[in-house]
Amino acid sequence: MYILSLTYVKPNDEADRHMERHTAWVKEGYAKGWFLASGRKVPRNGGVILAIGDRTAIEAYVAADPFIIHGVAEYDITELAVTTAVEGLEILKR
């Protein structure tokens, strides 16, 4: 599993200008079966996506995020080897 942590490097109003395209990109990540959960950080200075799949493919997909293309955010990708999960979340062990 991967934790995709994005941090805004521009003000929130700049992020808002690209939010619709970023949200479409996120939805496509779900459609591909890579994204499991996502949301804003609190306070709102970025977001987090929980992902599964091939790291190289996910890194290439992250590079296509409109937030990256327009210099709104930077990503930190952390691989997590999940060994224990509550019932129903076994998919995290991939």
URNORNOR-V752520 format. One record per backbone hydrogen bond with DSSP energy under -1.0 kcal/mol. CO is the residue of the C=O (numbers start at 0). NH is the residue of the N-H. If there is no record, write none. Layout:
# URNORNOR-V752520
co=CO nh=NH
co=CO nh=NH
This chain:
# URNORNOR-V752520
co=0 nh=79
co=1 nh=50
co=2 nh=77
co=3 nh=48
co=4 nh=75
co=5 nh=46
co=6 nh=73
co=10 nh=13
co=10 nh=14
co=11 nh=15
co=12 nh=16
co=14 nh=17
co=17 nh=21
co=18 nh=22
co=19 nh=23
co=20 nh=24
co=21 nh=25
co=22 nh=26
co=23 nh=27
co=24 nh=28
co=25 nh=29
co=26 nh=30
co=27 nh=31
co=28 nh=33
co=28 nh=34
co=29 nh=32
co=33 nh=51
co=36 nh=49
co=38 nh=47
co=42 nh=44
co=44 nh=7
co=45 nh=40
co=46 nh=5
co=47 nh=38
co=48 nh=3
co=49 nh=35
co=49 nh=36
co=50 nh=1
co=53 nh=57
co=54 nh=58
co=55 nh=59
co=56 nh=60
co=57 nh=61
co=58 nh=62
co=60 nh=63
co=61 nh=64
co=64 nh=67
co=64 nh=68
co=65 nh=69
co=66 nh=71
co=66 nh=72
co=67 nh=70
co=71 nh=8
co=71 nh=9
co=73 nh=6
co=75 nh=4
co=77 nh=2
co=79 nh=81
co=85 nh=88
co=88 nh=91
co=89 nh=92
co=90 nh=93
